[in-house]
Amino acid sequence: MKTTVGPDTVDVAKAVDTMLAEHDAPAFLSMAEFIEVLRQRTGTDRSDADLKALVTKKAALLDIVME
């Protein structure tokens, strides 16, 4: 059986940017908590690994350390 996943209906990358910009503290959430909140806000079905890579890249551009 082959499973296909359709495209996200929400711009997940933009949601990550928004979430990172909402907080002043450099390390405001753990990566797991951030991904959980991101899933709640966007409804994305992307894998944890994919989301972690996206968040890590976006956070690094803003000099934010995610643990």
N, C-alpha and C positions, 0 to 999 in steps of 0.2 A: 504494500500500500504506500502510495506517495502522498505526502502532506505538503500543501503549499500554504504560505502565509501571504496575505495581501499587504499592500503598502499601508503604512500608518496614516490615519486620517488627520493626525495632529503632527506638526513639525516638532519632532522630539529634540532635535539639536537646538532649536530656538527655545524650547521649554527649559533645557539644561542651562542655556545662557541666562534666561530670566531667573531661574532658581539660584544660580551662582551670584547674580547681581543683587538679589534680595537680602543678602546677609552681609554684615560688616565683618564678622569674625572670620579669620582665615580658615579655621577648621571647625565648622559649625555642626557637621553631621558625619557619621561614619559613612563609608561608601554604601554599605548595605541599607542604612536608613535613607540615604539620598535616593537610591534606586527604588526603594519602596514608595517614597513620596512621588517620585517621577512616574512610576507606574500608576499610582492613584490619579495623578493629574492628567496623564495623557492616554491611559488605557493601552499602552504599547504592549506588543507581544514579543518584542525583541529579547534575545537571550541576555542573561546577566552579564556574560562576558562581553557582548557587544555594547551594552549600556555602560559597563565599567570602562571600556576603552574610550568611548565617547566622552564620558564625564572626566576621565583622567586627562584627556587631550584638552578639553575646554578649560578645565581648572588650571592646568599648567600654563596656558596662555594668559591667565589672570593672576598667576603666582599664588594660587590657592592650593594648599596641601590637603588632599583627601586621604583618610586612613581607612 
